Amino acid sequence: MALGATIRNFRKQRGMTLQVLSDQLEVSCSFLSAVERGVKKPSVAMVKRLSDVLNISPTYLFSPENEEVHGEKIRFIRKGRSLSIEELSELSGIPAERIQIYEDGTEEPGLETLDRLAETLGVTVRYFLEKSAGTLSIGKKVRTEREKQGLTGVALADKAGVTPAMISQIENDQSEPSLDTLENVAKELGVSVCYFLLEQEDVENLLGSLNSEVIALLGDPRVQAVLRAVRDLDAGDLKFILNYIQFYKRNRSLI
């Protein structure tokens, strides 16, 4: 499916009009319409904004047919919540046999089902849709992949049809590439363009870095209640709470 058609489908699934989405993206309605019709291509920055506004991974914008299997993630977070398949079924309203099929990888759940599972399990839908790509900038990822393959900047530029100066500017974060350029670079490096666009650390890697006591706490309903309470806060509110936690840790002996 073309990028524009995919954006349109996700917009409609979110119940958003062209005007509403264009307002949130801070672009004109006519430009967004042209993107959806495949007449124009969005910038890299716009793809990232689309990802945030639609609450989906860039992976889904470029490969909506779910090249990622969700069953393992569903099982992983379900067990982390100490829930049986039957309990998850009762809480989510999804038949137990369907959940079993998803976890076995026999069938992939649709976006609406993932939304329900995410809500029930106390995670955002991005948990299921995101792929790991570390926290490096686009430029550093390009350089890392190029060097892994033993390519010079000149060789990559020649393969991707851009100038060596452009590759140098991208790798040094001096210039943001157009989506066309990024797609060409990704193709020549043999990676998905999504690799360069994703920024969030993979949830499973993050959980794997926590000690056993913290992981056990995540299964506590009281802790889950706190996480659910803060997950929809905006950046300012969340920063305030995090600052308060730091204040408390420094001064708890006095409180």
RAKAJO-V669144 format. One record per residue. N is the residue number from 1. RES is the residue in three letters. SS is DSSP state (alpha for helix, beta for strand, coil for the rest). PSI is psi in whole degrees, 0 to 359 (* if undefined). OMEGA is omega in whole degrees, 0 to 359 (* if undefined). Layout:
n->N res->RES ss->SS psi->PSI omega->OMEGA
n->N res->RES ss->SS psi->PSI omega->OMEGA
This chain:
n->1 res->MET ss->coil psi->137 omega->181
n->2 res->ALA ss->coil psi->155 omega->182
n->3 res->LEU ss->alpha psi->314 omega->182
n->4 res->GLY ss->alpha psi->316 omega->179
n->5 res->ALA ss->alpha psi->324 omega->179
n->6 res->THR ss->alpha psi->317 omega->178
n->7 res->ILE ss->alpha psi->316 omega->180
n->8 res->ARG ss->alpha psi->317 omega->181
n->9 res->ASN ss->alpha psi->315 omega->180
n->10 res->PHE ss->alpha psi->323 omega->177
n->11 res->ARG ss->alpha psi->314 omega->181
n->12 res->LYS ss->alpha psi->323 omega->177
n->13 res->GLN ss->alpha psi->330 omega->179
n->14 res->ARG ss->coil psi->1 omega->179
n->15 res->GLY ss->coil psi->30 omega->183
n->16 res->MET ss->coil psi->139 omega->174
n->17 res->THR ss->coil psi->167 omega->175
n->18 res->LEU ss->alpha psi->319 omega->183
n->19 res->GLN ss->alpha psi->316 omega->181
n->20 res->VAL ss->alpha psi->313 omega->181
n->21 res->LEU ss->alpha psi->318 omega->180
n->22 res->SER ss->alpha psi->323 omega->177
n->23 res->ASP ss->alpha psi->317 omega->181
n->24 res->GLN ss->alpha psi->330 omega->178
n->25 res->LEU ss->alpha psi->348 omega->182
n->26 res->GLU ss->coil psi->43 omega->174
n->27 res->VAL ss->coil psi->166 omega->180
n->28 res->SER ss->coil psi->153 omega->179
n->29 res->CYS ss->alpha psi->322 omega->181
n->30 res->SER ss->alpha psi->323 omega->179
n->31 res->PHE ss->alpha psi->316 omega->180
n->32 res->LEU ss->alpha psi->321 omega->177
n->33 res->SER ss->alpha psi->319 omega->179
n->34 res->ALA ss->alpha psi->323 omega->178
n->35 res->VAL ss->alpha psi->314 omega->181
n->36 res->GLU ss->alpha psi->329 omega->179
n->37 res->ARG ss->coil psi->358 omega->178
n->38 res->GLY ss->coil psi->10 omega->179
n->39 res->VAL ss->coil psi->325 omega->178
n->40 res->LYS ss->coil psi->158 omega->177
n->41 res->LYS ss->coil psi->140 omega->178
n->42 res->PRO ss->coil psi->158 omega->174
n->43 res->SER ss->coil psi->168 omega->176
n->44 res->VAL ss->alpha psi->319 omega->180
n->45 res->ALA ss->alpha psi->321 omega->180
n->46 res->MET ss->alpha psi->323 omega->177
n->47 res->VAL ss->alpha psi->318 omega->179
n->48 res->LYS ss->alpha psi->320 omega->178
n->49 res->ARG ss->alpha psi->319 omega->177
n->50 res->LEU ss->alpha psi->317 omega->180
n->51 res->SER ss->alpha psi->317 omega->181
n->52 res->ASP ss->alpha psi->313 omega->184
n->53 res->VAL ss->alpha psi->319 omega->181
n->54 res->LEU ss->alpha psi->354 omega->179
n->55 res->ASN ss->coil psi->48 omega->176
n->56 res->ILE ss->coil psi->162 omega->176
n->57 res->SER ss->coil psi->146 omega->172
n->58 res->PRO ss->alpha psi->333 omega->178
n->59 res->THR ss->alpha psi->320 omega->183
n->60 res->TYR ss->alpha psi->335 omega->177
n->61 res->LEU ss->alpha psi->327 omega->183
n->62 res->PHE ss->alpha psi->338 omega->179
n->63 res->SER ss->coil psi->71 omega->184
n->64 res->PRO ss->coil psi->355 omega->181
n->65 res->GLU ss->coil psi->18 omega->171
n->66 res->ASN ss->coil psi->61 omega->176
n->67 res->GLU ss->coil psi->346 omega->174
n->68 res->GLU ss->coil psi->137 omega->178
n->69 res->VAL ss->coil psi->130 omega->185
n->70 res->HIS ss->coil psi->345 omega->186
n->71 res->GLY ss->alpha psi->317 omega->182
n->72 res->GLU ss->alpha psi->322 omega->180
n->73 res->LYS ss->alpha psi->321 omega->178
n->74 res->ILE ss->alpha psi->312 omega->180
n->75 res->ARG ss->alpha psi->318 omega->183
n->76 res->PHE ss->alpha psi->310 omega->184
n->77 res->ILE ss->alpha psi->329 omega->178
n->78 res->ARG ss->alpha psi->313 omega->180
n->79 res->LYS ss->alpha psi->327 omega->177
n->80 res->GLY ss->alpha psi->335 omega->177
n->81 res->ARG ss->coil psi->3 omega->181
n->82 res->SER ss->coil psi->42 omega->179
n->83 res->LEU ss->coil psi->140 omega->171
n->84 res->SER ss->coil psi->167 omega->177
n->85 res->ILE ss->alpha psi->321 omega->181
n->86 res->GLU ss->alpha psi->321 omega->179
n->87 res->GLU ss->alpha psi->318 omega->177
n->88 res->LEU ss->alpha psi->323 omega->178
n->89 res->SER ss->alpha psi->314 omega->182
n->90 res->GLU ss->alpha psi->321 omega->182
n->91 res->LEU ss->alpha psi->325 omega->185
n->92 res->SER ss->alpha psi->340 omega->184
n->93 res->GLY ss->coil psi->10 omega->178
n->94 res->ILE ss->coil psi->129 omega->182
n->95 res->PRO ss->coil psi->141 omega->182
n->96 res->ALA ss->alpha psi->322 omega->181
n->97 res->GLU ss->alpha psi->330 omega->177
n->98 res->ARG ss->alpha psi->317 omega->179
n->99 res->ILE ss->alpha psi->319 omega->178
n->100 res->GLN ss->alpha psi->319 omega->179
n->101 res->ILE ss->alpha psi->318 omega->179
n->102 res->TYR ss->alpha psi->315 omega->182
n->103 res->GLU ss->alpha psi->329 omega->178
n->104 res->ASP ss->alpha psi->347 omega->181
n->105 res->GLY ss->coil psi->10 omega->180
n->106 res->THR ss->coil psi->328 omega->181
n->107 res->GLU ss->coil psi->147 omega->179
n->108 res->GLU ss->coil psi->136 omega->178
n->109 res->PRO ss->coil psi->151 omega->176
n->110 res->GLY ss->coil psi->173 omega->183
n->111 res->LEU ss->alpha psi->321 omega->180
n->112 res->GLU ss->alpha psi->320 omega->178
n->113 res->THR ss->alpha psi->319 omega->178
n->114 res->LEU ss->alpha psi->322 omega->177
n->115 res->ASP ss->alpha psi->316 omega->181
n->116 res->ARG ss->alpha psi->318 omega->179
n->117 res->LEU ss->alpha psi->318 omega->180
n->118 res->ALA ss->alpha psi->316 omega->179
n->119 res->GLU ss->alpha psi->317 omega->181
n->120 res->THR ss->alpha psi->320 omega->184
n->121 res->LEU ss->alpha psi->357 omega->176
n->122 res->GLY ss->coil psi->33 omega->175
n->123 res->VAL ss->coil psi->167 omega->174
n->124 res->THR ss->coil psi->157 omega->181
n->125 res->VAL ss->coil psi->339 omega->179
n->126 res->ARG ss->alpha psi->334 omega->177
n->127 res->TYR ss->alpha psi->319 omega->181
n->128 res->PHE ss->alpha psi->331 omega->187
n->129 res->LEU ss->alpha psi->343 omega->185
n->130 res->GLU ss->coil psi->147 omega->171
n->131 res->LYS ss->coil psi->155 omega->182
n->132 res->SER ss->coil psi->138 omega->174
n->133 res->ALA ss->coil psi->15 omega->179
n->134 res->GLY ss->coil psi->197 omega->182
n->135 res->THR ss->coil psi->20 omega->180
n->136 res->LEU ss->coil psi->156 omega->175
n->137 res->SER ss->coil psi->168 omega->178
n->138 res->ILE ss->alpha psi->314 omega->182
n->139 res->GLY ss->alpha psi->316 omega->181
n->140 res->LYS ss->alpha psi->326 omega->177
n->141 res->LYS ss->alpha psi->319 omega->178
n->142 res->VAL ss->alpha psi->313 omega->181
n->143 res->ARG ss->alpha psi->317 omega->181
n->144 res->THR ss->alpha psi->313 omega->180
n->145 res->GLU ss->alpha psi->320 omega->180
n->146 res->ARG ss->alpha psi->314 omega->182
n->147 res->GLU ss->alpha psi->326 omega->177
n->148 res->LYS ss->alpha psi->328 omega->182
n->149 res->GLN ss->coil psi->5 omega->176
n->150 res->GLY ss->coil psi->26 omega->180
n->151 res->LEU ss->coil psi->143 omega->171
n->152 res->THR ss->coil psi->164 omega->177
n->153 res->GLY ss->alpha psi->324 omega->179
n->154 res->VAL ss->alpha psi->317 omega->181
n->155 res->ALA ss->alpha psi->317 omega->179
n->156 res->LEU ss->alpha psi->318 omega->179
n->157 res->ALA ss->alpha psi->317 omega->181
n->158 res->ASP ss->alpha psi->317 omega->180
n->159 res->LYS ss->alpha psi->322 omega->185
n->160 res->ALA ss->alpha psi->353 omega->178
n->161 res->GLY ss->coil psi->31 omega->177
n->162 res->VAL ss->coil psi->175 omega->181
n->163 res->THR ss->coil psi->152 omega->175
n->164 res->PRO ss->alpha psi->326 omega->179
n->165 res->ALA ss->alpha psi->322 omega->179
n->166 res->MET ss->alpha psi->316 omega->178
n->167 res->ILE ss->alpha psi->317 omega->180
n->168 res->SER ss->alpha psi->317 omega->180
n->169 res->GLN ss->alpha psi->321 omega->179
n->170 res->ILE ss->alpha psi->312 omega->184
n->171 res->GLU ss->alpha psi->333 omega->179
n->172 res->ASN ss->coil psi->13 omega->178
n->173 res->ASP ss->coil psi->32 omega->178
n->174 res->GLN ss->coil psi->345 omega->182
n->175 res->SER ss->coil psi->137 omega->176
n->176 res->GLU ss->coil psi->125 omega->182
n->177 res->PRO ss->coil psi->155 omega->171
n->178 res->SER ss->coil psi->163 omega->180
n->179 res->LEU ss->alpha psi->323 omega->177
n->180 res->ASP ss->alpha psi->313 omega->180
n->181 res->THR ss->alpha psi->316 omega->181
n->182 res->LEU ss->alpha psi->321 omega->178
n->183 res->GLU ss->alpha psi->320 omega->178
n->184 res->ASN ss->alpha psi->317 omega->179
n->185 res->VAL ss->alpha psi->316 omega->180
n->186 res->ALA ss->alpha psi->317 omega->181
n->187 res->LYS ss->alpha psi->315 omega->182
n->188 res->GLU ss->alpha psi->333 omega->178
n->189 res->LEU ss->alpha psi->354 omega->177
n->190 res->GLY ss->coil psi->30 omega->178
n->191 res->VAL ss->coil psi->165 omega->176
n->192 res->SER ss->coil psi->145 omega->177
n->193 res->VAL ss->alpha psi->335 omega->180
n->194 res->CYS ss->alpha psi->331 omega->180
n->195 res->TYR ss->alpha psi->323 omega->182
n->196 res->PHE ss->alpha psi->339 omega->185
n->197 res->LEU ss->alpha psi->333 omega->182
n->198 res->LEU ss->coil psi->142 omega->182
n->199 res->GLU ss->coil psi->336 omega->185
n->200 res->GLN ss->coil psi->143 omega->175
n->201 res->GLU ss->coil psi->139 omega->181
n->202 res->ASP ss->coil psi->133 omega->185
n->203 res->VAL ss->alpha psi->319 omega->181
n->204 res->GLU ss->alpha psi->322 omega->177
n->205 res->ASN ss->alpha psi->321 omega->179
n->206 res->LEU ss->alpha psi->313 omega->179
n->207 res->LEU ss->alpha psi->324 omega->180
n->208 res->GLY ss->alpha psi->339 omega->181
n->209 res->SER ss->coil psi->352 omega->181
n->210 res->LEU ss->coil psi->151 omega->178
n->211 res->ASN ss->coil psi->167 omega->188
n->212 res->SER ss->alpha psi->327 omega->181
n->213 res->GLU ss->alpha psi->321 omega->179
n->214 res->VAL ss->alpha psi->318 omega->179
n->215 res->ILE ss->alpha psi->320 omega->178
n->216 res->ALA ss->alpha psi->321 omega->179
n->217 res->LEU ss->alpha psi->327 omega->181
n->218 res->LEU ss->alpha psi->339 omega->177
n->219 res->GLY ss->coil psi->352 omega->180
n->220 res->ASP ss->coil psi->124 omega->180
n->221 res->PRO ss->alpha psi->328 omega->180
n->222 res->ARG ss->alpha psi->320 omega->178
n->223 res->VAL ss->alpha psi->318 omega->179
n->224 res->GLN ss->alpha psi->324 omega->179
n->225 res->ALA ss->alpha psi->320 omega->178
n->226 res->VAL ss->alpha psi->315 omega->180
n->227 res->LEU ss->alpha psi->319 omega->178
n->228 res->ARG ss->alpha psi->327 omega->182
n->229 res->ALA ss->alpha psi->329 omega->185
n->230 res->VAL ss->alpha psi->350 omega->189
n->231 res->ARG ss->coil psi->334 omega->182
n->232 res->ASP ss->coil psi->8 omega->179
n->233 res->LEU ss->coil psi->151 omega->177
n->234 res->ASP ss->coil psi->174 omega->187
n->235 res->ALA ss->alpha psi->321 omega->181
n->236 res->GLY ss->alpha psi->315 omega->179
n->237 res->ASP ss->alpha psi->318 omega->181
n->238 res->LEU ss->alpha psi->321 omega->178
n->239 res->LYS ss->alpha psi->320 omega->178
n->240 res->PHE ss->alpha psi->314 omega->181
n->241 res->ILE ss->alpha psi->317 omega->179
n->242 res->LEU ss->alpha psi->321 omega->177
n->243 res->ASN ss->alpha psi->322 omega->179
n->244 res->TYR ss->alpha psi->321 omega->178
n->245 res->ILE ss->alpha psi->316 omega->179
n->246 res->GLN ss->alpha psi->320 omega->178
n->247 res->PHE ss->alpha psi->316 omega->180
n->248 res->TYR ss->alpha psi->317 omega->181
n->249 res->LYS ss->alpha psi->324 omega->181
n->250 res->ARG ss->alpha psi->333 omega->188
n->251 res->ASN ss->alpha psi->14 omega->186
n->252 res->ARG ss->coil psi->334 omega->178
n->253 res->SER ss->coil psi->340 omega->181
n->254 res->LEU ss->coil psi->349 omega->184
n->255 res->ILE ss->coil psi->* omega->*
